[in-house]
Amino acid sequence: ITTCAIANLQLLMTNMDAAQTEFQNKMERIKTYMRYRVLPVRLQDRIISFYDYQWELLRGADETKFLTELPRSLQQQVSNYMCRDLISSLPVLRKANNALINALADCVENHIYSPNDDILRPGEQLQGPLLVSRGEIEVLNGSIVE
């Protein structure tokens, strides 16, 4: 049993190292591109912060690729599972049936924003409801937090 546990631990560490190495290689390509395009340092910092934040959340997992590889029925089940509580928490949908929840979950778009990112620019209109599953948002009217 001890040998099996050590082998499993070694495999786990190898996989973590591979994901970390892939992330580091991706970051080097991104930094090379930003230097080539002579992006402003502040913008480069924001881009790097975004990828670091995404790494912290997902540890290299590519949700989009994972979902697109699944059959449609499994995609819907995963989307439903990930969105169900969030959608059902809306007062108007608390008593909604499963068919409606499934249909709404199918329409949800997932986005990751870094801390202090602007989700909308002044004057821009939302195309639907904005549901926050993790974190907080500030709604600004000019420079006033509402």
Residue, then its C-alpha position, 0 to 999 in steps of 0.5 A: i500500500t505504501t508503494c502505491a501511495i508513493a506512486n500516486l503522489q508522484l503521479l500527482m506531482t508530475n501532473m501539477d508540474a506539467a500544468q505549472t510548466e504549461f502556464q509558465n510557457k504561456m505567460e512567456r509567450i504572452k510577455t513576448y507578444m506584449r513586448y513586441r507590440v510595445l503595450p503600455v506597462r500598466l496594460q501589461d500588468r493588468i493582462i498578467s494579473f488577469y492570467d495569474y488570477q485565472w490560474e489561481l481559480l482554475r489551475g490550468a483547467d480549460e473549462t471551455k475545451f472540457l465542455t465542448e468535448l462532452p456530448r450535448s446532454l452532458q454539457q447541459q447537465v454540467s451547465n445546469y449543475m454549475c448554474r442551478d443554485l445561482i439561477s434559483s436564488l433569483p426571487v422570480l425563479r425560486k419556484a421555476n420548474n426544471a425545464l425552465i432552469n435547464a433552458l436558462a442554464d443553457c443560455v448562461e455565459n461564464h466570464i472571469y474578471s480580475p479584481n478591479d476590472d470594469i465589466l461595463r463601460p460608461g454608457e454601455q447597456l447590459q444584454g441580460p441579467l448579470l449574476v455573480s457567482r463568486g466575488e463582489i461588484e461595485v455599481l458606480n454612478g460616476s464616481i459614486v458607489e451605489 
